[in-house]
Amino acid sequence: MKRCMKGKLAAGLAAAAGLSVILSGCGTGEDNGKVTIEIIQSKPETATYFDQVEEEFNATHDDIELIIDSPNDANTILKTRFIREDYPDIIAIGGDINYSNYLDAGMLMDISDYEGLDSIKDAYLDIDKELEFVPMEGVYAVPYVANAAGILYNKDIFDENGWEIPTTWDELTALCEEIQAAGMQPFYFGFKDSWTCLAPWNAISVDLAPSDVCAQVNRGETTFTDNYREVAEKTKSLLEFCQDDPFAYSYNDACTAFARGEAVMFPIGSYAVPQIQSVNPDINIDSFVMPASNDPEENVLNSGNDLQFSVMAECEHKEEAYEVLDFLLEDENLQAYIDDQNAIPCKEGDFDLAPMLDGMKSYIEEGKVVDYQDHHYPSEMSVDAMIQTYLLDDSENATDTFLEKFDREWARYNRDLIQKVQDYMEEHPDAE
């Protein structure tokens, strides 16, 4: 017995705020005759949404009991459970290196027969294919929502000064110089938190480096030195247009400064908007794609699968798991998530996007998106800290030192993977 929510999820989010459901110790469903489907999802900031999903699903289904857990550090919990062979039915994680590792370990079910995939945009399905270490037959995730990274800007300041959105790198740097000449600060960075160094890096690299450069390196076809030089140099050049000593300020400091009008632009992802608005609810924010190339046609939106659903290979109730996925993909439910998190739907359809994504809308609609490069980086390599160190390095050969280290550390932390990929290529010489 399944029926559409008619928007009840969206209406219930506010009422559900703060009412976190404690899921540990929940019943298995064996006593009540229902099939239990358990989801562990990796975004604790969305717990209220998923609590409401659970409530609404269970209220409209007689034969399935849905349990959704939203723990902190879900991937650590998942790995612990996997060691104990205690598998949930569905995991909801980002499309990043963790997904690649779970897929490579054979832990995810091929869901090619799931009809809901027909509604998912090809661009986001393609992103998941690029996350495969070696080519695999089948589909192993349902992309749900994406995020976007580029440049947030204060629309009121732009309008007051008659500034236009830059579409090339030269136009961007000229705009920065014009902003400085007007006595204002173009950018604000929070590079004290090393992870924020990845924001401009990713947004620049999608324009200038191949989307599959990591796979090419693993196959022995190229090096990062050959592909990342312009990315590195342009990322470093942005320091000319930010506040003094950006390494003394945190992500929160940068959000606060931008909210207070201390900078006109902020190279960061859409995920920063709620933090900015918590300081200044009235700020008029829009965004545009990082124009790292001087050919506007080569500039794309940095967007990845922020949350996607994978059915575990050990799931014993595929039909019921698919029914849960159907429910999550209903337009009303997906729109409620979009509204709650300022997210981008991976599903085709007429969805309302947050106004701060207006400047990126054409790229979203056309599927002109490329995944974050760091989704392919092993966490042990600490690329964010490497970039931070590079940006702090004022020596003449800083870029050479950085690129040489990148290649060296990649080989060190990916030794087994590189061997696996090259063994595969020997066995499949015609594979791309």
N, C-alpha and C positions, 0 to 999 in steps of 0.2 A: 504494500500500500504506500504509494509515493505521490506526493503532490507538491506543486510549486509553492515557494514560500511567500510569494506576493509582496516581497519587500519587507517582511517582518524582521529579517536579520538586520537590515540597515537601521530600522527603528529601535531594535533592541540593544544595539551596541552601547549607546549611552547609559542605558539602565544597567547594563552588565558590567560597566567599568568598576574595577576594584573588587568584583565578586569572583575571585579566582577559584576554580573548582579543584579540589585536591583529588588527583586521579590515582595516586598510589593506593593499592589495596582494593581497586574496583573489582566488581564481580566479573567472572569470565563469560557469563552468558549461558553456561551449561545448565544451570538450574532453571532458567526461565524459558528455555527452548529457543532462544535467539542465537544467531551466529554473531560472535563478537569480532569487530574489526578495530584494531588498534593502530593509531597513527602517532608517531613521534615527529614533531615539527621543530625546526631549529631556530625560529625567530620568537624569542620570548616576548618581544614588544607587541606581538600580534596575539597574545594569549586571550585577550578579551574577545577578539573576533572568533577565534577557534572555540572558545567556550560556548559562544552563541551558536556556532555551526553545529557543535555536538548536541546542544539542547534542541535545536530545531530539527535536526535529522532524526533524533530519537523520538521526537514527538510526532513525526510523520511516517515512521517505518515500524511495522509490527514484527518483522522477522530478523532485523539486524540491530545490534547494539553498537553504537560508535563510541569509542573512547579516544580522546585526543589529549596528548600530553605535550606541554610546551616548556620544557626544562631549560634552565640556563646551561650553556655549554653542551648542547644536545649531541654534537659529534663525539665528544668524549664519552658521554653516557652510551651512545650507540655502540662505540667501539668496545666498551666494557661488556655490554649485553651480547655483542657478536661473539666475543671470546667465550661467553657462557652458552652460546648457541640459543640465546633467548631473543628471538626475533619478533619485532612488531610486524604487522601486515603491510603497512605503508610507511615510508619515510618521506618527509617533506623537508628538503634541504636546498641550498643554492646550487647552481651549476658551476662548480669549481673543482679544485683538485680532490676534495673529499669524494665528490660524485665519481670522478675518474677512478679513484682507488677502489671504491665499492664495486664499480662496474668491472674493473680489471680482475677483481677477486671472485667474480661470478656470483655475486650476492643478489643481483637484481634480475627480475623477471623480464623476459621479452614480452612486451605488451603490444606488439604490432597488430594484434587482432582487436584492440580496443577502439571502438568506433569514434570515441570522443577525440581521437587524434586528428580526425578530418577537419576539426574546427580550429586547430592550432596553426598559427602563422609559420610558414616554412622557415623564415629567418631564425626563429628560436629553436626549431627542431634541428636546423643546420648547426647552430651553436653547440648543441649537445653532441652532434656527430664529431665535431672538432675536438671535443673533450675525451674522445676515445684514444687510448694510447696506441692501439693498433685497430685497424678497421674491423668492425663487428657487424654482423647481420642483425637486423632487428632494431626495435625502439625500446628504450629502457626508462624513459621518463616522460611525464606530461608537463611541459612548461606551463606555469600558472600565471605568474606575474614577473615583470622585468623592472629594472631600474634604469636610470640614465645618468650619465656624468658628462659634464662639459663646463660651461661657465654660467653661474648664476649672476644676475646683474640687477641693480636697483633701477627699476623702470622709470620711476619718477625723475631721478637724476638724469638719466638718458634723455627723457622727453624735454626736461627743462633746458638742456644744452643742445638739443637737436642732433645728438649723436646717433649714427646708424649702426646696425649690427654688422660687424666685420665678417667677411666671407673668405678672406685669405689671411695668411700669416702676416704679410706686409701691412694689410689693413688693421690687423689686431695690434701690432707694435706701434703703428702710427696713431691709433686711437689711444693707446697707453701714454704716448708722449703728449698728446693733446690734453688728456686728463691731468697729467702732471703739470703742464703749462697753465692749466686753470686752477692750480693750487690744491688739487685733490689727489688721493691715493688710488691708483688703479686696482691693485690686488691686496688681499690680506691672506697670509698663510699661517697655519698652526703647525709648523714643522717640528715643534718640540715633540709632538706625537708622530713617530716615524711613519705610521701607516698613512697619514695624510699626504706624504710625499708621493704615494701611488696615484693620487687623484689626477694631477696634471700629467704625470707619466703615462697613465693608461689612456687618457683622452688624446694625448699627442700621438702615442704609438699606434692607435687604430688607424690613423691617417697615413702614417709614414712607413710602417712595417707590415709585412704579410700577416694576415690573421693566424696562419698556421706556422709561424716562424719557429715556435718551440718544437713542433713535430718535424720540421725540416732539419733543425739542429740534431734532434734525436736520430734522424736517418743518416746523419753525416753529410748532408748536402750543403750546409752553410754554417756560418757562425753568427753569434750575436754581435761581434765586432763589426761584421759586414752589414748588419741590419739596424743596429741601435745607435749608431753614431749621431745621426741627425736628431733622433728622439732625445738622446742625452743632452746634446748641445742646446736644443730649444727649451727643454725643461729647465736647464740651468739659466738660460737667458731671461726667464721670467723673474728671476731675483732682482733684475734691474727695476722692476716696476712694483715692488711690494714694500712693506714697512721695513725699518731697520731691524736687523737680527730676527728674522722670522723663526729661528730655532729656539727662541726664548718664549715663544707663545704656543699654547696648546690649541687643539681643535675647538674647545669651548671658548677660548679667547678669540679665535678667529670668527666663530659664529656670532659672538657678542659684538665684536667690532663692526662686522658687516651689518648687523641688525641696527646698530647705532649710526650708520652712515659714515663710518670712518674709512670705508673703501667702497669703490663703485662696483667692483666685480669680485667674485669669489670662485676660483676654479675648484669645484667640488661636485659631488653627486646630489641628486634630488633628495636623497635621504637626509641632507642637512637642513632642509627647509623647516621641519617642525621645531628643531632646536633654535633656529634663527627667529622663528615666529614666537617662541616662548619668551624671547627678550623684547621683541617689537611686533605685536600682533598686526599692526597696521602697515607694515612694510610691504611695498608693492614689488614683488619679485617676479622676474621672468628668467628665461634661460636661452642659451644658444649653444650650438655645437662648436667645440673647439676647432678653429680653422687652422690646423697645423700645416696644411699644404698651401701653396700659392695657386693651385688649381682647385677651384671650388668643387669640381666634380669628384675629386679624390677625398674630400672630407666627408666623414660618416659619423653617425652617432655612436658613442661608446655606451653600449647597453648589453646587459647580460641577464641570464635567468636568475632572478633574485630568489624565487621559490618555485620548486617543481616537485611533483609527486612521483615516487618510484614504488612499485609493488615489489616486495621482497620475494626472492626465488622460493623461499620456504613457505610462502603464504598458501594455506590450504583452501582458501575460499575466494578464488579469483572472481567469480561472478559477483559476489557481495562486495568485494573490493572495488570492482568496476562501478557498481551502483553508487558507492560512496564518491567516487571520482565524478560520476555524472552529476551528483548533487552539488559538489564543489564548483563544477563548471557552469551551473545554471547562471544565467546572466545576472539575476538579482543578487546572488551570492558573491559572484566575482565583482560586481559593481560596489558592493558593500566593502570588500577588501580594498578596492581602488580608492574609495573615499576615505577609508580609515588610514591608509598608508601612503597616499599620493603615488600609487604604483601605476605601472603600465601593463595592460592586459596582454598576455601572449595569445589570447583567443581572438579570432576574427569577430567583428561585431561593432555595433554603434555604442561605444562606451563613453561616458563623460570623464575627461581627464582633468587633473588639477590645473588651474590657470598658469602656475609657474612652469608648465611644460609646453605652453603655447608656441614658444620659439623652436621647439623640437618636433612639433606635431607632424610636419610633413615628412620628416625622416622616419618617424614611428609608423605612419600610415603606409609609406612606401617600402617598409622593411629594410631601409638603408642603415643597418645596424651591424656593429662588430663587437664581439665579446671583449671583456677586459683581459689584457695580456696576463695580469697577475693570477687569473683563474687557472693558469697552466703552471704556475711556479710552485715548487714544493715549499711548504711552510718552513722546513728546517733551513732553507737557504737564506731566509730573512732578507729578501730583496728590498723591502722597505727600508731597513737599516742601511743596506748598501747604497741605496739612492740618497738617503740622508747624508751619509758620509761623503759621497761624491759631491753633493751640493755644498758641503762645508769646505771642500778641498779647493783652495785658491791657487794651487800650483799650476805651472804651465802645462804639464802633461796629465792633468786630472782626468780628462776624458779617456785617454789611452789606458791609464791605470784602472779606471772603473771598468771599461769594456773587457780588458784582459782578465780582470778578476771575475767578471760575470761569466765568461766562457769557462774559466778554471773551476769556479764553484758549481756551475751547472754540471760539468762532467763529474765532479765529486759527489754531488747529492743525487744524481740521476744515473749512476753507473749501471745499476741492475736494469733500470728501465731502458736505457740506451742499448744494452745488450739484447734485451727482449725485442725491441723494435727492429734492430738490425738482423736478428735471427729470423724474425717474421719476414723481413724484406728478402732474405736469402731464399726462404721457402716459397715466397710469393713474389717473384721478380716482376710480375706485371702489375702489382698493386701500386696505387698512387699514394 
